[in-house]
Amino acid sequence: MIKENEPDYIKRMHEELDMLGLRIEKLKAFYNTRYMRRLPEFTCYLMKKQLKQMKAYQETLKLRIKYEESEVKEHEESTGE
């Protein structure tokens, strides 16, 4: 399904991907200071799981962007001919 505002949709997904990357880096930095902060084991466990889920979502978002961009390109090629 081609939307009229698809380029804006793709732009928002790129922005979300950038923000997610920053959040992952912040969480990694915080996780690396877990011993200095004396965080409980369960908290460390939860942070590790959260980091894993964030990375999985990052990969999913990359695939969505790739798919949407190919759909836009395909639509432009079909209407341009």
Buried (B, 14 or more C-beta within 10 A) or exposed (E): EEEEEBEEBBEEBEEBBEEBBEBBEEBEEEBEEBEEEEBEEEEBEEBEEBBEEBBEBBEEBEEBBEEBBEBBEEEEEEEEE
